[in-house]
C-alpha cells in the first residue's frame, strides 16, 4: 500500500528516532534581476541512517538548492542543518556529492580518479588506498577498465567511475543531484539496478534529487514532492516495494502514477509527468 502524508510531516520524525540528517525550517533566497527570489521556504526534513530519500519536483523548485545546503556548499538564510547531530557549516568528507556531470579528471585513468577521492580519507597507507579503490571499482563493475582513459568510456561508465569515487572515502551521506539525467534510457535502467545493489551492500544514507517520478519510485524508500515558487515539501510517499525494483514493472508504474497525480495537482506543470 502507498502511504503518504502532507505538509511539514518530517518535523515529527526527529522526535521519534535519531536522524542522520535533520533539516529544520531552512529558507534560502537568491538575488535576481527582478529582486530577491525565495527558493526554499521553511523546509524541514529528517533522514534516518541508511535511508534512501528522493526529492522530486519541477525545475526551479529548490531541490538542488537544498542538496547544496546539506552538502555545505551553500548556507541557508535561516534554519539549521544537522548531520549526526552536528551543525553543517561547510563542505565535509562525511557528505559527498555526485552531480549530473561525472566531473572526472581526463588526465587520470579510471583507477587514479577513484584514488583521488581517497585523498579525503586520512590515515590510509598507499596499499590501503589501492585496495579500497579496487574494491569499489569491482562494486561498480569496472575492474577490467581500471587503467582505461576517461575519454574511452561511455557516459554510463563515467558515472560508474564517479559513483566509485564518491563511495571510496566511505562518506556517511551520499548526495546525488540528477546523476543519470543525461544518460539514455537503457543505460539509466542498468544504473538503477547497480545503485540498488550497491545500496543493499553498503547501506549508505542517500539523498537523491530528480525530476523523474518513476526513477524516484524505483530507487527511494521515500519520495518527497516539492512545490515551486517558493520551494516547499508538499507531500511524502513511502514506497513499500521490495528490492531490487524493475522500473518497468506494473506495481512500480502504479506508484509513479499516483505520485505524478499529486505532483501535478500542486505544480500544474507538464514537466511532472512520470517517464
Secondary structure, 3 states (H helix, E strand, C coil): CCEEEECCHHHHHHHHCCCCEEEEEEEEEEEECCEEEEEEEEEEEEECCCCEEEEECCCCCCHHHHHHHHHCCCCCCEEEEEECCEECCCCECCEEEECCCCCCCCCCEHHHHHHHHHHHCCCCCHHHHHHHHHHHHHHCCCHHHCCCEHHHCCHHHHHHHHHHHHHHCCCCEEEEECCCCCCCHHHHHHHHHHHHHHHHHHCCEEEEEECCHHHHHHHCCEEEEEECCCEEEEEEEECCCCCCCCCCCHHHHHHHHHHHHHHHHHHCCHHHCCC
